[in-house]
């Protein structure tokens, strides 16, 4: 077994059971890509078993802190079983669910989502790439399914020295047989939503916002909000939620005739968002779609005197790492300042950051600064985060990549 030895004092994070070892912490030693190595302190004390990555700044990712643990096929089979079993304890109102969430489930670099009878996996680390076949078989065995599609096309694979890989790992078409469907429909709460597992963002869909979409629908219903703006709408999950809230409010005796405006710069995403409106039986007259730049659109709304009762800001990742935080903070502040100015008094802003380089505390400060610049104060009615099947653990706080605030503008 190959060994890496850390520099003096660099063992402290591992003693707190943090799973990352950076290149700057290593004094000597190494291994092949994805190979399991023994990690020792400067004094030679055992710290962990980890997967080595010769190309990444995260030079090793921990599999186990138990010196007696063998890192073999049975280890990965058991890890998959534990992760999948844990999901049965979470309150997930959907047949789209995250089954494995990387470090939080003890499998660094592995993401697995289930969409009905199909699994979609991303192998984003050298270690999971090395054990891909074992992991694929274990996932199907534990779920009782037969189809697994690979979406290992995230940019992070380049940092691991790995090429992109997509296609059917298991359950693909036999000779002369048609390919299994790539277009899938899932149930989320009382809605139906579609995705293409070969083309959509991430593994095809943003399952992490499931509960925030439901909270937004409930907010629209409770406050009878009728002018809603969904920015960076992608395939319209929050738009469907808003329309569902409007319909529920009207059925309860509230005022009808509200409109949801959805903005995105992707024509195909907007086409799917329109289809989702029809799929869920909503009135298309209540849905307006704009193929446009969000920033420019917010400024134009402000110039034209347009105001909204509710706004969703769910932008793409502005800060992939902490090194990008300063530039990202300016971008987050700008869109939040504009959104707060566009809110009617008593209106509600659901604002998010999915940037790992932006902490929850920093995001709160950014939104507060945006409010100060806008001359707007508001009540933080709720802190928002990823759905429970995207867990953050005590030992890996970096798992809290998605954070959000629900802000009600003071009247």
NUDO-151828 format. One line per field, with one value per residue (C-alpha): y, z, x. Coordinates in pm, whole numbers. Each point is the difference from the previous one (the first is absolute). Example, Ala and Ser with C-alpha at 12.3 -4.5 7.8 and 13.67 -1.06 7.14 Angstrom:
py: -450/344
pz: 780/-66
px: 1230/137
This chain:
py: 0/338/274/377/185/342/307/93/119/-87/-296/212/9/-378/-41/194/-257/245/-205/226/7/285/-24/266/-224/-292/-36/-310/-304/-59/-256/-66/172/-124/-237/-50/132/-6/352/63/295/153/-234/-309/-39/-149/253/-139/-205/229/3/175/251/112/286/168/259/-228/-260/-269/-67/-216/-330/-100/113/-359/-160/-350/80/-173/219/-265/-83/-89/343/178/-235/72/376/5/-203/242/305/-140/-128/348/149/-208/206/337/170/12/86/-115/-300/203/-37/31/-336/82/347/-33/73/25/-369/-110/-31/309/87/-214/151/-227/112/-224/106/-258/-326/155/86/278/18/240/-134/318/-121/-226/-238/-53/-32/-286/-182/90/-353/-117/309/-35/-361/82/286/-218/-286/223/174/-304/198/-91/335/231/294/176/380/44/319/255/233/-130/-321/204/99/-371/-67/-188/34/47/-319/-35/-283/-314/-185/-266/-84/158/-123/-356/-70/93/134/361/218/44/338/301/218/-68/136/20/89/281/80/34/93/-182/111/-133/-27/-141/-192/41/377/170/175/-218/-345/150/198/212/-233/205/280/-235/121/366/-22/-133/276/256/-147/14/361/105/-166/134/360/-18/130/71/162/-246/19/-311/88/-259/-217/-293/-249/186/-189/315/124/-315/46/360/-98/-279/251/241/-274/-114/359/51/-326/122/321/221/228/-176/111/13/-17/-170/149/-240/111/-211/30/-359/-48/-379/44/249/-242/-265/255/77/-371/-34/264/-202/-336/116/141/368/284/102/355/19/-83/239/-112/220/-123/274/101/21/296/211/-101/105/338/43/-92/261/263/-83/15/-369/-155/-355/-164/-283/-58/-311/39/-341/84/-238/-50/336/-122/-359/48/245/162/133/126/371/24/-218/214/302/-193/-134/345/162/-234/3/380/18/-266/172/327/-180/-150/152/83/-325/-196/-305/-81/-359/43/-272/-70/-342/110/-207/297/213/-95/42/281/181/-40/158/294/38/15/241/226/-19/112/292/116/-41/193/-301/-190/-336/-283/-325/-239/-317/-134/-242/-283/-322/-271/-263/-256/245/-9/202/-191/111/-101/156/349/65/-215/308/129/117/274/241/262/79/377/195/368/225/191
pz: 0/-101/262/10/296/101/101/365/139/-312/166/199/-259/-37/376/-26/-268/-289/-322/-213/-16/-205/-195/222/306/-136/84/-206/-163/-266/-213/-329/-96/228/189/370/212/369/147/291/218/-6/289/-186/181/-208/-94/-285/-316/-299/-377/-157/-281/-152/-201/247/270/217/-23/197/112/305/-22/365/326/133/-28/-3/-292/-331/-302/-233/-188/319/143/-291/-4/369/-50/-278/214/294/-220/-174/328/155/-268/127/322/-179/-83/-380/-187/-340/-203/-93/287/63/120/42/84/-20/315/212/-66/30/-376/-108/-364/-53/-70/-71/-72/-52/-244/22/-129/-127/183/-118/144/-11/77/60/189/-84/278/-116/-359/104/175/-256/-100/360/93/-301/86/368/-76/-221/249/291/-195/-191/-325/-328/-169/87/-218/48/-6/87/-201/280/-32/327/-180/-189/332/77/-332/-127/-331/-22/-22/-73/-105/133/254/65/-172/-333/-329/-101/-360/-226/289/51/254/336/29/82/44/342/205/378/267/241/269/-205/-324/-294/-144/-287/-70/-248/185/-288/-39/316/259/265/-43/-188/265/317/264/277/-33/44/345/-72/-300/228/256/-278/-118/356/36/-325/117/355/-99/-321/-207/-360/-172/11/-164/-31/-99/-138/-28/-185/-67/216/328/203/-271/38/377/-31/-228/239/285/-203/-88/363/114/-258/100/359/-99/-83/-299/-327/-319/117/-241/34/-206/-56/-131/-129/-273/-119/-265/49/376/-57/-242/272/253/-232/-34/379/25/-238/155/337/-142/63/-208/-252/15/351/-118/-177/-119/-85/-181/138/230/358/102/-296/48/366/-93/-272/239/241/-274/-115/350/5/345/128/302/4/-160/-18/-55/-60/-205/-120/201/14/228/-54/265/278/-232/-211/298/-32/-365/62/297/-227/-246/275/155/-329/-87/357/12/-320/117/333/-181/-226/290/106/372/170/-295/39/-136/-11/-70/-28/-48/-110/17/232/34/156/359/146/222/-293/-212/276/11/-379/-1/295/-186/-309/210/142/-350/-118/299/84/328/37/237/-45/36/-70/-74/-290/-105/-193/38/269/-254/-71/357/168/276/320/-136/-345/22/-363/-89/59/-353/-44/226/-24/174/-12/48/40/-89/277/-87
px: 0/142/23/-18/140/-125/195/31/-335/-202/-169/-248/-277/17/-17/-328/-96/-3/34/226/379/146/325/159/-46/205/368/69/-157/-260/-175/-171/-323/-277/227/-67/286/77/7/235/88/347/87/-127/-333/-284/-267/-211/-35/-51/-28/300/-41/334/-154/-237/72/-211/273/-181/-358/-63/-185/39/160/4/345/-153/-233/77/-78/-134/-320/-185/82/-169/-297/-60/43/-260/-240/33/-55/-307/-145/33/-227/-290/16/-16/-329/22/-321/121/107/306/248/373/127/370/133/377/200/-315/-62/362/47/198/-57/-310/-342/-297/-356/-300/-270/-276/149/325/322/230/352/292/348/199/308/292/-102/-358/121/230/-288/-268/-97/-37/-201/-231/-81/-50/-239/-220/3/-105/-278/-123/19/166/79/288/102/334/24/366/31/50/299/143/109/257/156/32/172/-306/-179/-376/-204/-371/-230/-163/214/-261/-329/87/-142/77/93/-290/-207/-114/177/-175/-173/214/-309/-152/-290/15/-253/90/-256/-324/177/152/332/207/371/248/271/246/-34/-124/216/162/-156/-295/-186/40/-138/163/-261/-297/-104/71/-234/-273/63/-25/-333/-132/117/-171/-319/4/69/-205/292/-95/300/290/344/216/358/243/-310/164/-283/-251/-16/-64/-239/-211/12/-121/-287/-96/-8/-213/-247/-26/-57/-274/-169/5/-179/296/29/85/166/362/296/339/284/291/340/288/262/-54/-268/-22/-42/-283/-166/-2/-129/-293/-68/-4/-272/-218/93/-132/-323/66/-139/269/-136/146/353/236/344/296/312/222/284/-123/214/-105/-364/-2/140/-261/-282/130/18/-354/-143/-100/-35/-57/-161/255/340/219/375/159/311/270/316/181/282/114/272/80/256/-290/-199/80/-105/-304/-105/-28/-217/-229/-28/-96/-286/-132/10/-205/-244/-63/-68/-250/-196/-327/-18/-101/140/220/347/130/371/265/367/124/365/213/235/-276/-83/-348/130/161/-314/-209/244/-15/-381/3/244/-222/-296/197/97/-360/-134/-215/-36/-165/-83/191/-292/196/345/-3/229/22/-261/78/121/287/136/270/177/170/341/-40/-153/101/-298/-215/51/-362/-124/-289/-208/-370/-29/-323/39/-123/-313
